[in-house]
């Protein structure tokens, strides 16, 4: 075994001296130091060495391994220092770079509109709150005062992850950002912050709608919630009118139509006069729902409805973007057509 190790040592150094490039050095490394190389194979024979000779053989094996590895490092370093200079054209790395005449990218229009909305409501004293997109039945329905028999719970109208009849913790992709309002109220009570509360919650929501010019199975909403003493529908309408005129201009017109939602009482639909195409006459377009927070919702979140009142609203961000920028088809927002995306 000692003679075998001496041979590996001598032959390895001789073979390494004959290498001339990195490819041949790598081939040498595999032949002598690799997992199936000569030194590794010699190590496998250590079990057949007599017990009294194993210390000497093991020590010699380590010496050979260290010597070959040191020789390899020296050979790689020598080859690197002797490398020929590049024969291609010289590159002046100090030369100023080229200035691009056109932007290579920009924020998507939905991100841009979201930032605009956050800015408008931020100036009105509303803070941004976020919540999970994978929700449970309790926050998406139960605490929003939506009873088990309500049609909004139908499996055909939601993306359920768990069977909807399983438990109140059945998971689903949230169908509305109103779930964030519930979590904010719960957290406020839990942490002892309590009302007043003024938040907006922009984010993605999911409903299995048929895709057409005004609908998509995934879209964005922005919800608002205000809770304080003595709030009324007057405060709600004033807030929405202030938003419309701040975002769409001083001539913006809105109207509230009586409606019904399980989580607000009274409830209303918010319409606004919008021209969806340049040159079209403005017509009433539904932006979303709104109303006073139902006392049952406040109670389930731990807030005393005898002391506090609140109002809430929810808009589709895509619909606001379409109205603000004259976009006739919601599908344009998701087709990644650079001709469209570069117009903003």
Secondary structure by P-SEA (a helix, b strand, c coil): caaaaaaaaaaaaaaaaacccaaaaaaaaaaccccccaaaaaaaacccccccaaaaaaaaaaaaaaaaaaaaaaaaaaaaaaccccccccccccccccccccccccccaaaaaaaaaaaaaaaabbbbbbbbcccccccccccccccccccccccccccccccccccccccccccccaaaaaaaaaaaaaacccccccccccccccccccccccccccbbbbbbbbbcccccaaaaaaaaaaaaaaaacccbbbbbcbbbbcccccbbbbbbbbccccccccccccccccccccaaaaaaacccccccccccccccaaaaaaaacccccccccccccccccccc
